[in-house]
Amino acid sequence: MSSLRFGVAALALALSVGAASAQTTSPAAPGAADQPARGTSSQATNPPLPGANSFTEKQAADRIAEAGYQEVKNLKKDDQGVWRGIAKKGDSQVNIALDYRGNVVQE
């Protein structure tokens, strides 16, 4: 009977070690899926990123306002799909851009 217990314990240990080793792969770095593969070129890696932008003008203005800008004006979507315009940040008037991912960038 003790050899049966020993065999069951050995089997359980072997299965747990196998399961643990299957989980030792390291997770991808945050945002890794957004990065181009090494050795490839990318048109843009910093916001504002070109792409098919589905924000309406109102949604773009609201998103820019949520980022801390006031008096958002003259928003126009360029041929890269980036909303561009002007806004106030504090006492300064600045050029701003909003890309298809929702990144708000002061230019």
Secondary structure, DSSP 8 states (H G I E B T S, - for coil): -HHHHHHHHHHHHHHHHHHHHTT-S----TTGGGS--TT---S-SSSS--S-----HHHHHHHHHHTT-EEEEEEEE-TTS-EEEEEEETTEEEEEEE-TT--EEE-
